[in-house]
Amino acid sequence: MNDTTTLAESPAATVTDEVRLALEDDIRQGRLRPGDALDVKAVAERFGISRTPAKEALLQLAAAGLMNFSPRRGAVVTRLEPREVFGMLEVLAVLEAEAARLSARRMSNEQRQALDAVQREAEQAVESDDIPAYTALNLRLHDLIYQGCDNSYLAGQIVRIRERLAAYRPVSFERPGRMKASHREHGAIVRAIVRGDEPEAQRAMTEHITVGGTAQAELMLRMR
């Protein structure tokens, strides 16, 4: 990537965090795709920083499973094997469904209103075929459910798996009709949570993750 991003002057640890978060966002938004390579020098030049925090940011991404890092070859955005993705999605479906069920029980009225508001905003992104906007709102909607379940351990497990799959999420919405289908599935989940219907929230989320995961895996095979 040739663009230069300027970071505010701050301690080394903060600069490292900012670079890591910016690269994570590149992966989530599809600007960096599985198999794309980065080297420390390029990252340092892009952000206008020294090589030390640039290298540390890449190492942190590697520790999270988002990149593979070698001191000599630099970093490569992780390319997962289909079997790995299917395994993660099977676990994710169970965990996300439980988070949706608990959210239907535990969410405050304010949290339910915020969830409904994000769903309505996502409808505008679907209508305008804005994949980056929908991707961001998709993350926001799921984050609200993780907060609403009021179980930080469960939410943490989900986030770790989703971070490993982040590079493939924007690509899945490029499949014809997938973004509209995702929004429709979200609608069933949101309605169930808002009215406090635990079984339906759990069922709808299971279906959403299973269907979306199949689309994700199919695109993975094409990308290979």
Disulfide bonds with the S-S distance in Angstrom:
none
